[in-house]
Amino acid sequence: MIKTISFNELRRIKESLPEGSIHRIADELHTTVQTVRNYFGGTDYEYGSNCGLHIEPGPDGGCVVLDDTTILEMAEKILEESRTQS
């Protein structure tokens, strides 16, 4: 599923994740931690791959088109879990 989101919103989601969430997502998807970081705007492609993230300049950090929302959906699920545990 393709989704469009602002770059700043994508970063806010990443920064809101509880400690260890990036590792949890990487483990569950059998991918590298750096690939998950790249999904949230990182650019280290030597140790991680591109996850179909396309950034276009614009307001609020620009427009990000996500080709696959799996990592975003997992992050939102983790955020919801952390809210219900609080």
C-alpha positions in Angstrom: 0.0 0.0 0.0 1.4 3.4 -0.9 1.1 6.3 1.6 2.1 9.9 1.5 3.2 11.6 4.8 5.3 14.7 5.6 9.0 14.0 6.4 8.6 15.8 9.8 5.6 13.6 10.7 7.6 10.5 9.8 10.5 11.7 12.0 8.0 12.5 14.9 6.8 8.9 14.7 10.3 7.5 14.9 11.3 9.8 17.8 8.2 8.8 19.7 9.0 5.1 19.6 10.0 3.5 22.9 13.6 2.4 23.3 14.4 -0.8 21.4 11.6 -0.4 18.9 13.8 0.0 15.8 15.5 -3.3 16.8 12.2 -5.0 17.4 10.9 -4.0 14.0 14.1 -5.1 12.3 13.9 -8.5 14.1 10.3 -9.1 13.2 10.9 -8.2 9.6 14.2 -10.1 9.3 16.0 -7.0 8.1 18.8 -4.8 9.4 18.4 -2.1 12.0 19.9 0.3 9.5 17.3 -0.5 6.9 14.6 0.5 9.4 16.5 3.7 10.2 16.7 4.4 6.5 13.0 4.0 6.3 12.6 6.9 8.8 14.9 9.1 6.9 18.4 7.7 7.5 20.8 7.5 4.6 23.4 4.8 5.4 22.9 2.5 2.5 26.3 0.7 3.1 24.7 -1.3 6.0 21.0 -0.9 5.1 18.9 -0.8 2.1 16.3 1.6 0.7 12.8 0.7 1.6 10.9 2.5 -1.1 11.1 5.9 0.5 10.8 8.8 -1.9 11.3 12.4 -0.6 10.1 15.5 -2.4 11.1 18.9 -1.1 8.4 21.0 0.3 6.9 22.4 3.5 7.0 20.5 6.8 10.2 18.8 5.7 8.9 17.7 2.4 6.5 15.0 1.1 7.5 11.4 1.6 5.9 8.7 -0.5 6.2 5.2 1.1 5.9 2.3 -1.4 5.4 -0.1 1.5 3.8 0.9 4.8 4.7 -2.3 6.8 7.4 -0.6 8.9 5.2 2.5 9.5 2.3 0.2 10.5 4.5 -1.7 12.9 5.7 1.6 14.4 2.1 2.8 14.9 1.2 -0.5 16.5 4.2 -0.2 19.0 3.1 3.4 19.8 -0.4 2.2 20.5 0.9 -0.6 22.7 3.0 1.9 24.7 0.0 4.2 25.1 -2.2 1.5 26.5 0.5 0.3 28.9 0.9 3.8 30.3 
